[in-house]
Amino acid sequence: MSKYDLLWEKIDLLFKQAGKEQLTLKFEEIENLCGKTIDHSFLTYKKDLQKLGYTVKKISLKEKTIIFERI
């Protein structure tokens, strides 16, 4: 079980609800969704998201956002 499994489930749900190809979330929104602070381990775990058909397109430390994209 991944540290971010709950986040991946919620991202999958958000994509299904929005019907979009791309989703931008702020760090704060992500932390509220999964109850965890985004840290360096996110870079390791982000590849788990590909199993659901999504990828992390861009991480902006300046804007504190992450862009997720449907594969």
Backbone torsions as a table, in degrees:
resi	resn	phi	psi	omega
1	MET	NA	130.8	-177.8
2	SER	-84.8	151.3	177.0
3	LYS	-58.7	-28.9	-175.0
4	TYR	-109.4	17.4	-179.4
5	ASP	-55.1	-42.5	179.3
6	LEU	-62.0	-40.7	178.1
7	LEU	-63.5	-43.8	-179.4
8	TRP	-61.6	-40.4	178.0
9	GLU	-62.4	-42.4	-178.9
10	LYS	-70.0	-36.7	177.3
11	ILE	-65.0	-42.0	176.6
12	ASP	-58.3	-45.0	179.0
13	LEU	-63.5	-43.7	179.5
14	LEU	-61.9	-41.5	177.9
15	PHE	-62.9	-43.1	-179.5
16	LYS	-65.2	-38.8	179.9
17	GLN	-70.8	-40.8	-175.4
18	ALA	-81.0	-29.2	-178.4
19	GLY	65.4	28.4	-178.6
20	LYS	-105.1	165.2	177.4
21	GLU	-91.8	-15.7	-176.5
22	GLN	-141.2	145.4	-178.0
23	LEU	-139.1	126.6	178.3
24	THR	-110.8	125.3	178.8
25	LEU	-126.0	141.3	175.1
26	LYS	-78.8	154.0	178.7
27	PHE	-52.4	-42.8	-178.3
28	GLU	-61.8	-41.6	178.2
29	GLU	-63.6	-41.1	179.9
30	ILE	-64.4	-43.3	179.1
31	GLU	-63.4	-36.0	176.9
32	ASN	-69.2	-35.2	-179.8
33	LEU	-67.8	-42.4	-173.3
34	CYS	-109.3	-9.0	179.2
35	GLY	74.2	15.3	179.9
36	LYS	-128.7	150.5	175.2
37	THR	-81.1	137.7	176.2
38	ILE	-70.8	126.6	177.6
39	ASP	-134.2	-172.3	-176.8
40	HIS	-62.1	-25.0	179.5
41	SER	-64.6	-21.1	177.4
42	PHE	-56.4	-36.4	-179.8
43	LEU	-63.0	-32.9	177.8
44	THR	-77.3	-44.7	-174.5
45	TYR	-77.9	-18.3	-175.2
46	LYS	-60.0	-26.2	179.4
47	LYS	-69.2	-19.8	175.6
48	ASP	-63.1	-26.2	-178.8
49	LEU	-65.7	-24.5	-179.4
50	GLN	-63.8	-26.6	178.1
51	LYS	-62.1	-26.1	179.0
52	LEU	-93.3	-3.5	177.7
53	GLY	96.0	20.5	180.0
54	TYR	-129.5	163.3	176.9
55	THR	-142.2	160.2	174.0
56	VAL	-89.9	113.0	-177.4
57	LYS	-81.8	-43.8	-176.2
58	LYS	-153.1	139.4	172.6
59	ILE	-115.9	119.8	179.8
60	SER	-109.0	108.7	177.4
61	LEU	-72.3	-31.3	180.0
62	LYS	-66.8	-47.8	-179.1
63	GLU	-88.6	-9.9	-178.2
64	LYS	57.3	51.0	178.1
65	THR	-134.2	159.5	173.4
66	ILE	-129.9	130.9	177.4
67	ILE	-101.9	122.2	177.0
68	PHE	-103.8	148.0	-177.2
69	GLU	-138.3	142.3	174.6
70	ARG	-72.8	135.9	-179.9
71	ILE	-79.7	NA	NA
